[in-house]
Amino acid sequence: MKNFFSPRKYSILLAALLLGIYGPALFAHMSYATLPFFYNDDVLQQIWPFYSDENGPLFAHDMIAQYYLDCYPLGYKALFTIGSSWLTPQTLSKVLPYPLLGVILVGLVMAGRRMGGSLGGWFALAVGLASSIWLARMTGGLPRAFAYPLIAMMVAGLICSRPLLLAVTIVIAALFYPVAAVFGGILLVFYLLVLPEGDRELSAKWTLARRVGLVAITGLLCLAAVVPVLQKTKQYGPQIAGATQKDFPELGPGGRYLLSDRPPYPSYMAMVKRFKHKLYGRGYRPWPYITEWVLAAKTSRHTVIAVFFGGMMTLLVVIGMVRKGGKWRRLGLLLFVSILLHSLAKLVTPSLYIPARYAEYVLPFFFALAIPGGAMMLGEWFGRRLGKPSAGSVLSVGLCVACLVLLMPRGSSDAGFTVKSLETLPIFDAVAELPTSSVIAGWPRGVVNHVPYLTGRSVLITYEVHQVFHKAYALEMRRRMKAVTEAIFAHDFQPIQTLRDDFGVTHLILDMRQFEKCPIYFKPFNKDVKRAFAQAERGRFFREQVPQSAVVYSDARRVLIDIQVFLDSRNSLSFSN
């Protein structure tokens, strides 16, 4: 009987239990990833630049593709360049999140065991499997997919007092996701140069020279990884910052970005509230009866529960920092650096990138470690008061289980899949049959948005690639959007000819619904769109002037037009006849 309850069998039993609870959602997520038309919409901007065929890169002369390639961190670019020799970029981007999730789980277990013993390790593992937060950001295999795994290992290095692990992870972060390197770098400085000797534990006896040396070497290696990318991006103009933002309504209300990703940026407390709502992501699997009760409409049960655990967690972390020091102060340092960088990023925007990233990439780890650590501390105190350590253990386990069941689901089956379709549209097949040198134009938020990713053909502009980070690139996007607007709502041949002569566009996709109801884009373009729409007379020009010979594809809603044939056959019959 003693053998049956050995630690090894106990671990196997718990692992099987977690797999039974959270495995179905994870396996369902993997199965969705095998479907070609299930993907995250951000792949529409960041994966297709790596496409190639037997003749080489498909987008070698595409300005948009080159912009993204020049902005990619060196490690990420190398991974996809080399990896695409064995897997297609689409396949690599779909497979990548799952080994990265494994890295997150390893980091969580390492740090969790240090904070709360065996209970802490199992709780942290359960949080890693239960939360949709990780896959919501990693699905698609973009550079940001590396943020959580890298920070997980940084957290493990910090909490377990392994500065070399922390330093190595920072350098890797500079190669794959520099925002994480900034966070880790500040952590390393505070850990080695600010924390008292007793709180550094394994590195407590390191000399000042050794500590400064590690910080300096780490910093130099990070600069070596980041500076070449910064140099390359200079050709796209300076970053849009400070007073310059006033000249770019795209960055303001009604512009290109969500509230959390544009000035003046939400406060840290607002990010904490947002984190609470993200505990239940898209496609979450509920606990029978319990989840429905917690999330019942017109109640605030989930908020009350979150405030309770959040308040308890914060209080116990503060007590741990004051009374115990060591790992507790290192955990507190994690939150302190997160708040510090969030504040600094708001002050020097956009030099440290989007402030929200320093909150949303750290809070899940703080939550996953503070809860079991605090539960263990409370349980030990309770057990001493009662003189029954077993009662304290029951309390600790009970608090952790209650947190998992009341605050989190049983995983998510489609976190991060913002585009979900079982089949493609026929127009994509038609576009894919065009020569690889073709350049497609159309309404940026329509099917054109998906053309590069699904067909490997260049586009003049899409919503996803329309970024407002560098001045010259942003101004070029304005120029292209103006040309597309005038062409779609044209009432003579000149805008179509401009697309061909000035931009090299070979084909135009029209959505006939856009002639019935004015489409919406974002500031400052909507005013021009409305004016052009009013002059288009419900697409009368195209209905009367486009010959059948220029129509490559058409259905009840969309038309794909060969611009050269259209311009060469101006007196032909309309396709509507």
N, C-alpha and C positions, 0 to 999 in steps of 0.2 A: 504493500500500500504506500509506503514511503517513496518507493521508486516511481510510482505512478504520478505523484505530485512533484517530481523533480523539476527544477527550473527550466530544463530543456523542453520537457513535455508541456509545461505551463506556457512557455513561449509559443510552441507550435499550436496549442489550443487557441491562444489569443490571436495569433496570426490568421488561423482558419476562420475565427469569428469575424475579424475585421474584413477578411476577403469576402465572407458571405454577406456582410452588411453593405460594404462599399464597392465590391467587385462588379456587380451587375451594371452599375452606372458607368464605371470606367470601361468595361468591355463594350458597352453600347456606344460610348464615345469613340472608341477605336473602330468600331464597325462603321460608324458614320464617316469617319475619316477616309475610308476606302471608297466612298462614293465621290465621283468626279465633280459633282455640282453641289457638294457640301463644303463650304470654306468660309473663312473670315474675310469680310469685305476689304480689309487692309492689304490682302495679298494682291489686290487689283493695282496696287502702286509699287510693291516692293519685291515681288518674286519674278515677274516676267522679264525684267532686264537681264536675267541670267539665261534666258532661252537661247538655244542654238540648234543648228541642224548639221548635216554633213558638210555644208559649205562654211560653217563657222557661226559666230553670234548672229542672231536674227535682228538685233537692234544696234548694230555697230555704228550706224549713222543717225541714231535717234537721240535728239538733244535731251529729252525727258529721261530716257533710260540712262544716258551718261551722267545726268545730274544725280540720280539715285546711286549709281555705281560709285561716283566720286564721294558721296556722303556716307556710304557704308563704312563701319569700323573695319579695320584691316583683317582681323580674325574672321569676322562674319563673311566678308567678301571672299576670303581664301577658302573657307569651309564650303561655300556654295559653288565656287569655281571648280574646286577639286572634286567635291561630292557629286557634282552634276556629270562627272565622267562615268559614274556607276548608276546613279539614279537621276530621273528627270527632276528639275527644280520643284515641280509640283509635288512629286512623291516625297522628296527630301523635306519639303516644308510641312507635309502632313505627318511624317514619321517623327521628326525632330522633337515635338513636344513631349513625347512619352519617355524617352531617356532623360530629358531635362526634368520631368516630374520625378523620376527616380532620384536625381541629384537633390531635389528639394526634400524628398523624404529622408534621405541620408542625413542631410544637414539638420533637419528637424529632430530626428531621433538622437543625434549626437548632442545637440544643445538641450533637448528635452530631458535626457537622462542626467545631464549635469545639473539642471535646475530642480528636477523633481524625482530623481531616481528612476526606477523601473516604471513607475506610474507616469512620470513625466515623459519618458520615451514613448510609451504606448499612446498617451494622450496626443502628443505631438504628431505621431504617425497617423492617428485617427483624423486629426485636423487636416493633415496633408491629403488624405483620401476623401474626406467629406466635402471640403470647400471647393466651390466652383471658381474661386478667385484665380487660382493658378492657371487652369486651362483656358479661362476666359481671356487671359493676356497672352498665353503661349500658343494657342491654336493659330496656325498659319506660319509658324516658324520664322517670324520676323526678328530683327535684332532685339526687340523688347522681350522676346521669349526667353532671353538669357538673364533678364533682370532678377526674377525670383530665384532661380537656381544659384546664381552668383551670390546674391545677398544671403541665401540660406547657408552657404559655406562660410561667408564672412561672419555671420551670426554664430555659427558653430565654432569658428576660430576664436571669436571674442569670448563667448560664454565658457568655452573649454580652456581658455587661456593658452591658445596656440598661435602666437603672433606670426610664425612662419606660414601657417596655413592662411591666415588673414592676408598677409602680404602677397603670397603667390596668387590668391584669388583676386586681389585688387589688380594685379598686372593682367591677368586673364580678362578681367572686366574691361580694362582699357582697350583690349583687342576686340571685344564683342559688344559691350554696351557701356560706354564711358560714364554715363550717369551713375551707374553702380560703382564705378571706380572712384568717383568723387566722394560718394558716401563712405565707401570703405577707407579711402585715404584719410578722411577726417576722423573716422573711428580709430584708425591706427595711431594717428598723432595723439589723440586724447588717451588712448589705452597705454601707449609706451611713455609718453612725456608728461601727462597730467595726472593720471590716477596714482594714488599712493602706492608705495612698494607692496604693501600687504594685499592690495586688491588685484595685483598683477599675477599672483600665485606662481605659475611655472616660470615666468620670466622675472620674478621678483629680484633675483640676484644679477640680472643683466646690468652691465655698466652703462653709464650715460652714453659713452662713445658707441657702444654696440647698438643701443636703442636708436640713437640719432642716425647711425649708419644704415640701419634697416629702413628707416623712414626715407632717407635720402635716396638709397638705391631703388626703392619701390617707386618713388616719385620720378626719378630719371627714366626708368623703364616705361612708366606710364606716358611720360612726355614723348618718348620715342615712338610709342604706338599711336598717339593722338595727333601730334604735330603734322605728319604727312597728310592726314585727312583734312585738317584745317587749312593747310596750304592749297590743297586741290580745290576746296570749296570757295576760295577767294575769287575765282573767275566768275562766280555767280553773284557777285556783289556782296557788300557788307550785310551782316545780320540786321534785321529790322528791329531797332531798339529805341527806347526813350522817346524823344520828340518825333522821330521818324514814324512812329506808329500812328500818329495823327493823320498822316498822309495815306494810310492804308486802312480804310473802313473794313476790309476783310478780317481784321484782327479784333474788331469791336462787336458790340451787340448786333445780332442779325447777320454776322459775318460767317467765315468759314469754320470756326471752331466752337466747341462746346464751352459752357461756362467755366468748367474746371481747367480748360486748356488755353484760356486767353485772359489778358489783363482785365480787371485788376486782380484776378485769381481769388478763389475762396480761401477762407481762413483755415487754420489747422483743425480747429474744432469742427468746422463744416466737413472736413475730410474724414474726421472720426465718425460723424453721423452717416456720411456716405458709406463708410466701411461697414457699418451696422446693416445697412440695406443690402450690401453686396454679399452678406453671408448666405443669402438665398439668391443664387444666380439663375439664369435661364435654364430650363430643362431640369430643375432640381427634382430629386426623388424624395417624397415626403416620408416621414415616419407615420405609420398607420394611426389615425385618430389624433395623435399628439400635434403634428404640424398644423392640421386644420384648426385645432383649438388655439394654438399659439398665434397663427396668422389670420384668425377670424376677422372679417371686415367689421369696421366701426368699433374695434377694440384697440387698445395700445399694449396688449400683453407682451408682444415681442419687444417693444421699446422698454417696458418696465423690467423685463427679464435681462435685457442687454445692459440697462443702467445698473441693475443690481450686481451683475457679474463684473461689469466695468468698474464700478465704484469699489467693490471688494478687491478686485485685482490691483487697482491703483493704490489703495490704502495699504495692502499687504506688501507691495513692491517698495513703498516708502518706508514701511517698518523694517523690511529686510535691508534696505540701504542704510538706515540709521543704526540698527542693532547688529547686523551681521556683516555688512560690507561684502567684499569678495565678489562672488557671482551676481549678487543682487545689485551692486553698484555698476557692474558691467552691463546688466540688463537695463538699469536706469540710463546708462550712457547711450544705449541703443536708441531709446526714445528721445533723449536730449539732442543727439546729433540729428535725428530726423526732424525735430522741431527747428533746430538751428538752421539747417540747410534749406528747409521750406521757407523760412523767413528771409534768408540771404538771397535765395533764388528770386523772390518777389522784388527785392531791392535792386538787383542787378540784372533783371530780365533783359534779354534771353540768355545771358552768358552761362548760366548754370542749368539751362533748359527749363522745362515746365515745373514749377514748384510742387504741384500735386504729386509728381512722381516720388518725391522724397517722403511723402506720407503714405501713399497707397502701397509702396513696395516694402514698407517696414512694419506697419501696423499689424498685418497678419502674423508676423513672427513674434512680435511683442505679446500679442494675444495668446498664441500657441504655447508660449513659455511661461508667461505670468500666471495663467490659470492653474496649471499643475504645480508650479512652484509655490504659489500662494496656498493652494489646497493642502499641500504637504506640510507647510508651515502651520496652518490652522489646525490640521489634524494632529500634529505633534503636540501643539499647545493643549488641545482638547483632551488628548490621551493622558498627558501629564496631570491635568486638573482632575481627571476621573481616576487616575491611577490604573487605567486600562489602555495600553497602547493599541490594542486591537480595535477599540472603539474609535480611536483617532484615525486609524487606517480606513475603517468603514466610512467615516465622514469624508476623508480625502477622495476616496474612490467615488463616493456618492456625488460630491460636488462636480467632479470631472465628467461623470456620466450625465448628470443633469445638464451641464453646459453643452455637451455634444448633442443631446436629444432635443433640448429646448431652443438652442440658438442656431443649429446647423441641420442641413438635410442629410440624406444618405447618398451624397454625391450628386453629380450632374451628368446627364447623358449627352448634352449638346452645348455645353459652355463654349463660347467662342465662335460657334458656327452661326454667323449672322446672315449667311446666304444658304438657303436650303431648298434644293430642287431635285427631283428624281430624274429629270431629263432636261436636255438643252433645248434652246429655241432653234428652229431651222435656219434663221438668219445667220447664226454663228457658223453653221456648216458652209453657208454660201461665202462668208467672209474668209473662212479658213482656206477656201479653194482659190482665193485671189493670189497673185504673185506676192512673194515675200517682201518685195519693194513697195508694196501698196501702203498708202497713208489714208486713214479713215477719219472723217469728221462727222459730227452729229451732236445732238444735245448731250452735254457732258454728264448729266445724271441719268440718261437713258441706257439703252443696251450698249452704247459706245463705252460706258464705264467698264464693261466686262470684256471688251474686244481683245486687248493685249493678252490678258491672262488665259482666255479660253481659245484664242485663235492664233496667237503669235504674230499679230499684225500691228503695225504702228498706228497711233492715233494722234490727232492734232492736240487735243486737250480732253481730259475727263475730270470729273469731280474729285476722284481719289488722288490724282497726281497734281491737282491744283493746290500747291502748298505756298505758304507765305512766310518763309523763314529768311530767304536771301533776296535782297532788293532787285537785282537784275532778273532773277528767275521769276519773281512775282510780277514784275512789269511785263515780261514776255508772256506770262499767262494771261495778263490783262489784254495784251495785243491779240492773242489767239482767241480769247473769249469774244472779243469785239467782232472779229472776222467771222466766227462761227454763228453768232447771233444774227449778223447781217445776211449771211448766206441762207440760214434756215428760213428766215422770214423775208427773203428777197422778193422784190417785185420787178426785177430786171436781171440781166445776165452778169452785170459787173461784179457783184459780190462772189458769184460762183467762180468767175475768172480770177478774181483775187486769191481765192483759196488755192487754185491751181498754180498760178504764176508766182505768188509771194510765199506760199507755204508748202508747195509740193503735194497738196492733197490730191489723191486720185479718185476717191469715192466718197459719197455723201449718204448718210443714213437719215431718212426722214421718218418721224413718227407722226402719222396723220392726226392723232389726237391733239398734238400741240397746236394745231390750227383751229381747234374748237375751244380750248381753254388755255389761257396763257400759263406757261410753265414758270416755276419759281426757282431761282438759283440762290445767290446771297449777295450782300452788299459788297461793292457799289454797283452791281450789274443789273439788278432787278429793274431799275428805272429805264435803262436802255432796252432791256428785253420787252417791257410793257409797251414802249414806244414802237419798237419794231413789229411787235405782234399786232398792234392796232393798224399798221400800214400794210400788213400782209394780205388782207382781204381773204382770210380763211384758206391761205395757201393757193390762191387762184393762179398765181404765176406757175407753180409746179404742176398743178392739175391741167393747165392748158398747154404748157410748153415742153414737158418732158416726153421724148419719143419712146416708143416701146424698145427700140434698139439700145437705149441707154439704161434700161432697167435690168439689173443683174439678178435681182430677187424682189419679190413683192408678196405680201399677204394682206389680210383684211386691215392691218394696222400699219405695217412698216414697208418702206421701199428702200432698196439699195441701188444707188445711181452711179454709173460710171461717168465721172465729170468730163473726161475728154470726149467721149462719144456724145454726151449731152451738148457740149459747146460746139462740136463739129456738125451737129444735126439740128440746128436751132429752128428749122422750119418744118420738122417732122411732126407727125401726129402725136397727140397726148396719149399717155398710157391709160388714161381714164376713159378714153374712147374705145 
